[in-house]
């Protein structure tokens, strides 16, 4: 009996030890669980803190950018205009002025070709018109353009229609970032006229012209002499000259005066003879208006046959 009691005691002890071991194994996870949750909470808070700091940093940088953009001075109308003119002058075709015919007509070498250029949107007083006397400020305009452009490299910006009826290239002519037209207008040596084709720079030309008008200089110093934006030339009363007498003798039977309208297109039907047409053609070429396509075969005689 005693031996049986000892065996039972040992068995009970073994069962108790086994239960104790199982109890300790299951207790450890329950003790670790709170620590794991605390770590997750801590990590979540760290992420929120980091995100908040990044947002604050971004907010601090944004005002700096706004202040920088505010500090930049807005472009004025004058600076925008200057930039526009500079862009236009850069876009033009390079050319060299080989001859100044008069204040609003020149000859250039461009892309290996000779071209005769008529300045867009301006008119200067006549100096070589066969039926008109030399008009006031005409020589000054011609001399001014010669001083500015003779032998110089310029940029040519053609109009929307490149050529007129006399095969002259219609263009804005830039020198030193400004058109020669504006220089003429500002000095009272031209007026705005022939407002067709390309009006891109008309507002700029009016602005330059207003300076001369306000000062009553050049063509604006003679009362009634110049009119802006008209195509009827200058108005100057002078006694009849030999040129005017020649003009009268050059009118045809219908009374049409070829020479006072030399800038208008002419054809062979406007003349009574080949001699009359040839004389007109030669004077037209000399005045810078071309041959009006009267010499079809290029032999120097107009309207043969």
Residue pairs with C-beta under 8 A, 6 or more apart in sequence:
75 83
81 204
85 174
85 177
85 178
85 179
85 204
86 177
88 157
88 172
88 174
88 200
88 201
89 155
89 157
89 174
89 177
89 178
90 155
91 155
91 157
92 154
92 155
92 156
92 157
92 172
92 174
93 110
93 111
93 155
93 156
93 157
93 158
94 110
94 153
94 154
94 155
94 156
95 108
95 109
95 110
95 115
95 153
95 154
95 155
95 156
96 108
96 109
96 110
96 151
96 152
96 153
96 154
97 106
97 107
97 108
97 149
97 150
97 151
97 152
97 154
98 107
98 108
98 109
98 114
98 151
99 106
99 107
99 150
100 106
100 107
100 142
100 145
100 146
100 149
100 150
101 107
101 116
101 128
101 288
102 124
102 126
102 127
102 128
102 138
102 141
102 142
102 145
102 288
103 124
103 125
103 127
103 138
103 141
103 142
103 144
103 145
103 184
103 189
103 190
104 118
104 119
104 122
104 123
104 124
104 141
104 184
104 190
105 116
105 117
105 118
105 119
105 168
105 288
106 116
106 117
106 119
106 145
106 149
106 173
107 114
107 115
107 116
107 117
108 114
108 115
108 116
108 117
108 154
108 156
108 169
109 115
110 156
115 169
116 167
116 168
116 169
116 288
116 290
117 156
117 168
117 169
117 170
117 171
117 173
118 164
118 166
118 168
118 169
118 170
118 171
118 288
119 171
119 172
119 173
119 180
119 181
119 184
120 159
120 170
120 171
120 172
120 181
120 194
120 197
120 198
120 201
121 181
121 192
121 193
121 194
121 195
121 198
121 199
121 201
121 202
121 205
122 181
122 184
122 185
122 190
122 191
122 192
122 193
122 194
122 205
123 190
123 191
123 192
123 193
123 194
123 231
123 233
123 234
124 137
124 138
124 141
124 142
124 184
124 189
124 190
125 134
125 135
125 136
125 137
125 138
125 141
125 219
125 234
126 132
126 134
126 135
126 138
126 233
126 234
127 134
127 135
127 138
127 139
127 141
127 142
128 286
128 287
128 288
129 243
129 259
129 262
129 287
130 243
130 246
130 247
130 259
130 262
130 283
130 286
130 287
131 243
131 244
131 246
131 247
131 250
131 257
131 259
131 260
131 262
132 243
132 244
132 260
133 236
133 238
133 241
133 243
133 244
135 234
135 236
136 219
136 222
136 225
136 234
136 236
137 188
137 189
137 218
137 219
140 189
140 218
141 184
141 189
141 190
144 183
144 184
144 187
144 189
145 180
145 184
148 175
148 180
148 183
149 173
149 175
149 180
152 175
154 173
154 174
154 175
154 180
155 173
155 174
155 175
156 169
156 171
156 172
156 173
156 174
157 171
157 172
157 173
157 174
158 169
158 170
158 171
159 170
159 171
159 172
159 197
159 198
160 197
160 198
161 170
161 197
161 198
162 169
162 170
162 171
163 169
163 170
164 170
165 265
165 290
165 292
166 263
166 284
166 289
166 290
166 291
166 292
167 290
168 288
168 290
170 197
170 198
172 179
172 181
172 198
172 200
172 201
173 179
173 180
173 181
174 180
175 183
179 201
179 204
181 190
181 201
181 205
181 208
182 201
182 204
182 205
182 208
183 208
184 190
185 191
185 192
185 205
185 208
185 209
185 211
185 212
186 208
186 209
186 211
186 212
187 212
187 217
187 218
188 212
188 215
188 217
188 218
188 219
188 220
188 221
189 218
189 219
190 219
191 209
191 219
191 226
191 227
191 228
192 202
192 205
192 206
192 209
192 228
192 229
193 228
193 229
193 230
193 231
194 231
195 202
195 229
206 228
209 228
212 218
212 219
212 220
213 220
213 228
219 225
219 226
219 234
220 226
222 236
224 235
225 234
225 235
225 236
226 234
226 235
227 235
243 259
246 259
247 257
247 259
247 260
248 257
250 257
250 258
250 259
250 276
250 279
250 280
251 257
251 258
252 258
252 270
252 271
252 272
252 276
253 272
256 270
258 266
258 270
258 271
258 280
259 280
259 283
262 280
262 283
262 284
262 287
262 289
263 289
265 292
266 280
266 284
266 292
266 294
267 292
267 293
267 294
268 277
268 294
268 302
268 303
270 277
271 277
271 280
271 302
271 303
273 303
274 301
274 302
274 303
274 304
277 294
277 302
277 303
278 294
278 295
278 300
278 301
278 302
278 303
280 292
280 294
280 302
281 291
281 292
281 294
281 295
281 302
284 290
284 291
284 292
285 291
291 302
294 302
294 303
295 301
295 302
296 304
297 304
